[in-house]
Amino acid sequence: MLLNENGFQRKTYSDIVDEMEDKAKEQFGEDVNTSSRTPLGIIFRIIAWFLAGVWDIAEKVYNSGFVSKSEGVQLDRLGNNNGITREPASESYATLEIEGEPGHIIEEETQFATESDIYFEVLEEATIDTNGKALVDVISVDKGAMNNVAADTINVQAEPTENITSVTNPEAAAGGSDIEIDSEYRARIKRSVEGSSASTHSGIIAALIKTTGVRSANVVMNNTMEVDADGNPPKSIHAYVLGGIKEDVADSLFNSVAAGIETVGNQSVVITDLSGIDHTVNFDFAQEVKIYVRLELKTNASFPIDGDDLIKNNVVYKIGGVDKSGSSFTGSQMGDDVILSQLYNAVYQVAGVDDVVIKIGKSPDALSQSNIEIEPKQVAQVLFSEIEVLHV
């Protein structure tokens, strides 16, 4: 077995055939015919095909012991060893503003929907007040990022009643996510292990990343006795997160920040400690910076029919955002600049591309061949639909 100080080296189908031919010449003489059309050559190639599969399995068994190489269930088990589980698909939450007849009771599990048939159900019974209004919390019936619908889109009564005249969601639904893919889970394991000390900068980020639904996080610390340039008070921590439910984020922040340190942000949650004392935890959700991309391609005959879609998806995976299927990807971490040169690899991964000119920007009318700077409290995101591909 090729296992030495350099690691494991798998034998390929060609390697096995070559070794079998060499052995045949050693046993039967140099003039033995082992070409692919002879009986002996055919037998060699049949055996080599099965042995190559055994070597594939051996390589996967070897790689299953490493976070950087393992996949699927094996990666799950390595993550579990460090107390980090793969994020499952989750529901989306929203608050609905309902108008109707005063005194009408909106029962638990009453369903409302968007015009694109994404359904939400009421979490707790509510009554329309004397002003003819009620606020109710709802959860999506299905799981996945596709349920994070925009504001003012949940406006359909799935169970119509004349006692309700209108319904809408003033703010976008949030919290819905697809099951975490291997690449994102692997990156989260590495960052979480690096930040194993709870109250350090890396430790706080690690705790936030472990929070259900959080795809990225960053922390701005003001260790001075003066207000910093962003208005953060002395000896404070300002956390920014992408995704997640604010109560869960606040709980993770409370359990990772050292006592006596002030938390800063517009999101405010009251956490009760083990002694029954209330503490206010503040943070902010990250500002998503929408990125626009234009690709001018020169391709050849080997460019696949769906090549445009493949390239667009690769760009989404690199920057972060939503791909063709509607799945969300983290891509770059919070505060990471969008580096133009890194996008070329995403394009050339698709066969048949001879040349490409890439232009990016924060506006479709202001694209250039320059990097885009992202602040620590921001995260770059690109939509599949906002990537333009031109064939020149």
DAWO-V355787 format. One record per pair of residues at least 12 apart in sequence whose C-alpha atoms are under 6 Angstrom apart, sorted by the first residue. I is the first residue (numbers start at 1). J is the second residue. D is the distance in whole Angstrom. If there is no record, write none. Layout:
# DAWO-V355787
I|J|D / I|J|D
This chain:
# DAWO-V355787
10|55|6 / 12|52|6 / 13|48|6 / 13|52|5 / 16|48|6 / 17|48|6 / 87|179|6 / 87|180|5 / 88|179|4 / 89|143|6 / 89|144|5 / 89|177|5 / 89|178|4 / 89|179|4 / 90|143|5 / 90|144|6 / 90|176|5 / 90|177|5 / 91|140|5 / 91|143|4 / 91|176|5 / 92|139|6 / 92|140|5 / 92|147|6 / 92|148|6 / 92|174|5 / 92|175|5 / 92|176|4 / 93|138|6 / 93|139|5 / 93|173|5 / 93|174|5 / 94|137|6 / 94|138|5 / 94|173|5 / 95|136|6 / 95|137|4 / 95|169|6 / 96|135|6 / 96|136|5 / 96|168|6 / 96|169|5 / 97|134|6 / 97|135|5 / 97|167|6 / 97|168|5 / 97|169|6 / 98|133|6 / 98|134|5 / 98|166|6 / 98|167|4 / 99|132|5 / 99|133|5 / 99|164|6 / 99|165|6 / 99|166|5 / 100|132|5 / 100|163|5 / 100|164|4 / 100|165|5 / 101|132|6 / 101|163|5 / 102|128|5 / 102|129|5 / 102|130|5 / 102|132|5 / 103|127|6 / 103|128|5 / 104|127|6 / 104|128|5 / 105|126|6 / 105|127|4 / 106|125|6 / 106|126|5 / 106|127|6 / 107|125|5 / 108|122|5 / 108|123|6 / 108|124|5 / 108|125|5 / 109|121|5 / 109|122|5 / 110|122|5 / 111|158|5 / 112|156|6 / 112|157|5 / 112|158|5 / 113|154|5 / 113|156|5 / 114|153|6 / 114|154|4 / 114|155|6 / 114|156|6 / 119|140|6 / 119|141|6 / 120|138|6 / 120|139|5 / 120|140|4 / 120|141|5 / 121|138|5 / 121|139|6 / 122|138|4 / 123|137|6 / 123|138|5 / 144|176|5 / 144|177|4 / 144|178|4 / 145|176|5 / 145|177|4 / 145|178|5 / 147|176|6 / 148|173|5 / 148|174|5 / 148|176|6 / 149|172|6 / 149|173|5 / 150|172|4 / 151|169|6 / 151|170|5 / 151|171|5 / 151|172|4 / 152|168|5 / 152|169|5 / 152|170|6 / 154|168|5 / 154|169|6 / 155|167|5 / 155|168|5 / 175|244|5 / 175|245|6 / 192|206|4 / 198|256|5 / 199|256|5 / 199|257|5 / 199|258|6 / 204|256|6 / 205|217|6 / 208|252|6 / 213|243|6 / 213|244|4 / 214|242|6 / 214|243|5 / 214|244|5 / 215|242|6 / 215|243|6 / 215|330|6 / 216|241|6 / 216|242|5 / 217|240|6 / 217|241|4 / 218|239|6 / 218|240|5 / 219|238|6 / 219|239|4 / 220|237|6 / 220|238|5 / 221|237|5 / 222|234|6 / 222|235|5 / 222|236|5 / 223|235|5 / 236|261|6 / 236|262|5 / 236|263|6 / 237|263|5 / 238|263|6 / 238|264|5 / 238|283|6 / 239|283|5 / 240|284|5 / 240|285|5 / 240|286|5 / 240|377|6 / 241|285|5 / 241|286|5 / 242|285|6 / 242|286|5 / 250|281|6 / 263|281|6 / 263|282|5 / 264|282|5 / 264|283|5 / 265|282|5 / 265|283|4 / 265|284|5 / 266|284|6 / 267|282|5 / 267|283|5 / 267|284|5 / 268|281|6 / 268|282|5 / 269|281|5 / 286|377|6 / 286|378|5 / 287|378|5 / 288|378|6 / 288|379|5 / 288|380|6 / 289|379|6 / 289|380|5 / 289|381|6 / 290|381|5 / 290|382|6 / 291|361|6 / 291|362|5 / 291|381|6 / 291|382|5 / 292|360|6 / 292|361|5 / 292|362|6 / 292|364|6 / 292|386|6 / 293|359|6 / 293|360|5 / 293|387|5 / 294|358|6 / 294|359|5 / 294|387|6 / 294|388|5 / 294|389|6 / 295|357|6 / 295|358|5 / 295|389|5 / 296|356|5 / 296|357|5 / 296|390|5 / 296|391|6 / 297|355|6 / 297|356|5 / 297|391|5 / 297|392|6 / 298|354|5 / 298|355|5 / 298|392|6 / 299|352|5 / 299|353|5 / 299|354|5 / 300|352|5 / 302|352|5 / 303|351|6 / 303|352|4 / 311|347|5 / 314|346|5 / 315|346|6 / 317|331|5 / 318|331|5 / 319|331|5 / 319|332|5 / 320|332|6 / 320|381|5 / 321|381|4 / 321|382|5 / 321|383|6 / 322|383|5 / 323|384|5 / 324|384|6 / 334|378|6 / 334|379|5 / 335|374|5 / 335|375|5 / 335|376|4 / 335|378|6 / 335|379|6 / 336|374|6 / 337|372|6 / 337|373|5 / 337|374|5 / 338|371|6 / 338|372|5 / 339|371|5 / 340|371|5
